[in-house]
Amino acid sequence: MTQPLRESTTVAIVGGGVSGLTAGLLLRSRGIDAIVLEQQTRAHVEQRQRAGLVEYRAVRMFEQCGLGGVLRGFPANNYLEVRVDGRSRLLAEDLPGLAAVGKSVPQQALVRGLIAALLADGGDLRFEVTDVALRDLDSDRPAVTYTGQDGRAHEISCDFVAGCDGDRGVSAASVPADALTVHSYDYGIWWLTVLADAPAPKHALMAVGERGYAAQFARGPNASRFYLHCAEGDTVADWPHERIWAELKSRLHQPDLPAGPITATEVFPLRSLIREPMSHGRLFLLGDSAHIIPPMGAKGMNLALFDAEVFASAVRDFTASGDESGLRAYSATCLERTWRYQEYSNWLAEMMHGASGFPVGGGGSFRERIMRARLERLLSSETAARYYAEMFTGLG
């Protein structure tokens, strides 16, 4: 039997998405070696469409670590346009005394920048690995095994494993079921998401009305991601392109909405999930491996960035002086922000869908009118808007 190629590093990172790449870069900026493993091809990872907002807290993190270049050239995002039955209102994040703004950065663009920065810095990033498995997580030297592109078996001995491979990845599955609690919530709401080569809106846009919720967000100057609340059980086949554009024009109250080639569609349910604790032995869960959050508040990618920052700082403290306090506090520190962001996304989802005639959890016309009142207060009160602004920018 051929022996595996044995290697050693400080951190083995399983998953080459936002959390894994950011963790790798932050560790290298602190002089800590790491190996990043990704099962997909580089082209697939760089084209994968997801979120499009980097909050101010994360912008500041990149700048402070000398990695601000990955965000250079992307526009600030400091307004939200809300259309209520066709009437447009601007909800400003740059309220008096709150100058911080985030940036509109499509996830695939951020990933491309992170990959380029990591490789330019000499980082070890390996694509198209298979058969990844984690071992000895309760020991001082856990191991990650995998098969490389050449078909050869590899074994990486490390101090820590960063599990960044998503909700259904091997990292989350490697934690014994009796060692964690899974909190989950199904909103009972389904969305159709549409990626199209259509001019981006001037501001991020959400619309509520009797036909249901809709939204449009920039994914570059000439690309947009649209969201449409749809019926449970709908499939992509139920939404031919003609129907999509007709419904978008109606719900956005924009008959002249510029159309363009639709490049991707997907139907999915709004759901939340949190794994607690976010660590087990020497395994630390980051990003979607630890938590799933609806895209409503644009917080999924930002939680992944926060997890990576907390993890990298904790590993730095341990390697520099043997200080384990950051590692022990990792889960509690990340979960505190995770639960705040879950509450924010829940609040926003219930308000927008309820105001559109589809109250989460039922409640009929009473609940719909309550959500309409909540939305009106948000749009007319500086005090109410400040909560949204602080959460949106990552300061809340």
Secondary structure, DSSP 8 states (H G I E B T S, - for coil): ----EEEEEEEEEE--SHHHHHHHHHHHHTT--EEEE-SS-HHHHHH-----EE-HHHHHHHHHTT-GGGGTT--EE-EEEEEETTEEEEEES--TT----EEE--HHHHHHHHHHHHHHTT-EEE-S-EEEEEE-TTSSS-EEEEE-TTS-EEEEEEEEEEE-S-TTSHHHHTS-GGG-EEEEEEEEEEEEEEEES----SSEEEEESTT--EEEEESSTT-EEEEEEE-TT--GGG--HHHHHHHHHHHTT-TT-----EEEEEEEEEEEEEEESSEETTEEE-GGGTEE--GGGS-HHHHHHHHHHHHHHHHHHHHHH---HHHHHHHHHHHHHHHHHHHHHHHHHHHHHHTTT--TT--HHHHHHHHHHHHHHHHH-HHHHHHHHHHHHT--
